[in-house]
Amino acid sequence: MIYYDITKMGAAKHRSGLTRLTSRLLEELGSTVAPVSWDGRRQMFVAGPRREPVNFGAADWLFTVEMFSEAERPGITAFIQNPPCRLGAMFHDAIPVQFPQITWPQSVQRHPEYMKLLAGFEKCWAISETTREDFTGFWRWQGVTVRAEVEVITLGADFDGGDRVQRDPVIAPGRPLLLCVGIVEPRKNQLFLLGVCETLWRDGIDFELHIVGRVNPHFGQPIAARMKALRKQEDRFHFHVAVGDRELGRLYANARVVACPTIAEGCGLPLLEALWRGVPCVCSDLPVLRENADGGGCLVAGVHAAADWQAKLRRVLTDPDVSCRLQREAMARPLPRWSETAQTLLRALR
């Protein structure tokens, strides 16, 4: 039996990237796994509406894509150090260790513990080669005894669960739409993007900017205030604090280009979502993003390089030939599906 950890997903009140990843993978795994969650009061995994204790067998697997710590899950350390079954995990990034100045304080405090605990799992999958190097480098730095077999797994691009719409490149009439998706916080670099777009507007480039994402309550308020002020000045700017998958899909479908100005990522899901729909993407020149961007359909721009970003966005927003070329590249790419991600895991966990 494979047990699938949904502790955070089951209690989530918002659709973060991690929550969407957890639920999308669960959809594809379906009846091959049994969802379970950690009961901190009883310090055990439970299942079902009656939250009955899970009786793990030695040959069973507990698989998790969630991040955890002793503070969040009392008793989890003892469980992992003396597990009643085999343990597998998908890990996402080492950002709280690498960028503590812009990461939630509780994440900065707890993430090293989480990363060390994963070293004791039987199997681990990193969501990018960059992430794999970050984790294994951390383990070497900390002198951690590593039991885990570590591989890279490719995430699916079909977050909407549908087929790709194979079509000829098309430039929709009307004002172009520039879309940016991600939690509102310094790491995602929305303030930088606002400055770039204001320069383009002043230069006479006519387009709409749509930013989608919940506001990080610790770091996001100054950015939210800046966006609130901009909305009063510029009717071409739109901020969506919370949207469902249907509305997000509509925004992707209408976008001329997706912007990912982030300064740190584990994988970069908005880039994959854009490529799946044949939407060009302008993204930061980060190794983790180039793992997917270099295959076509994207332009990369230097992190915090305002002139570079203005030039790249201007090309896609105003030059039909550039936009159509990037659309063709994106639609021609063989992109992975979540069903393939699920099958990769199932082959390894049996």
Residue, then its C-alpha position, 0 to 999 in steps of 0.5 A: m500500500i502507498y499512503y499519500d500525505i495530505t496534511k497541509m492540503g486538507a487544511a489549506k484555505h488557499r490554492s498555493g502552488l504547493t497545494r495545487l501540486t499536491s492535489r493535481l498529483l493526487e488526482e493522477l495517482g487516484s485509487t493507487v494511493a490512500p490519503v492520510s494526514w498527521d494528527g499532532r495531538r495523537q502523534m500519528f497518521v490517520a485516515g478517513p472521515r473518522r480519522e482512524p489510525v493508520n496501521f502501516g506495514a513494513a512493506d508499505w510506503l508513506f509518500t509526501v510532497e509536503m514540508f514539515s517540522e517538529a513544530e508543525r507536526p509534534g512527534i514527526t521526528a520520532f516517526i521518521q527516525n523509527p518508521p513503521c514503513r518505507l518513506g518517500a518524498m518529493f522536495h521543492d527548494a532550499i529557499p529558506v536557507q538560501f534567502p533567509q532575509i526574504t523568507w518567513p521567519q518560521s520557515v527559516q527556523r524549521h527548513p534546515e530540520y526538514m532538509k536533514l530529516l529527508a536525508g533519512f528517507e529511502k527515496c527522494w525526488a527533487i523537482s529540478e536539477t538545481t533543487r537536487e544540487d541545493f539539497t545534496g550540497f546542504w547535506r554535505w555542508q552539514g555532514v548529514t548521513v544520507r540514506a536517501e536515493v535522490e533522483v530528479i522528477t519532472l513535474g507535469a505541465d497540464f495543471d488544468g487536466g486538459d489536452r493541449v490546444q494545438r493551434d496556429p500562432v494567433i495574435a488576438p485583437g485588442r490590448p495585449l495582456l501580460l500575466c504574472v502568477g505567484i504569491v505576492e512577496p519580495r522573492k517573486n519580485q512583483l515590485f520590480l515588474l511594476g517598475v518595468c511596466e510603468t516605464l513601458w506604459r510611459d513609453g507608449i506601449d499599451f497593454e494590461l498587467h494582471i498580477v495573481g497571488r495571495v499576499n504574504p502576510h509577513f513580507g507582502q504588505p508593502i507590495a500590496a500597498r504599492m499595487k493598491a496605489l497603482r490601481k488608482q492611477e492606472d486602469r490597465f493594472h489588475f490585481h487578483v488576490a485569489v482566483g480559482d483554477r477556472e479563472l486562472g485558466r481564463l487569464y492564461a488563455n487571454a495572455r499574450v505573455v507570462a512574466c516570471p521575474t522571480i529571484a528564486e524558485g524550486c521549479g517555476l510552475p507558472l512557466l510550465e503552465a504558460l508553455w502548456r497553453g502555448v503562451p510565451c514567457v519572459c523569465s529571470d535568467l536563473p539556472v532553475l528556470r532555464e531548465n525549462a525555458d531553454g527548450g523554446g517559447c521563452l525569453v530570459a532576462g537578467v535578474h533585476a536588469a530593468a533595461d533587459w526586461q523592458a526590451k524583452l517584454r516590449r518585443v513580445l508585446t509589440d512585435p507579432d513576428v516575435s510573439c508568433r515565433l515563441q508561440r510556435e516554439a512553445m506548442a511544438r515542445p513535448l511537455p510532460r503530463w502529470s500522469e507521467t509524473a504519477q507513473t514515475l512515482l508508482r514504478a519506484l514505490r512498488 
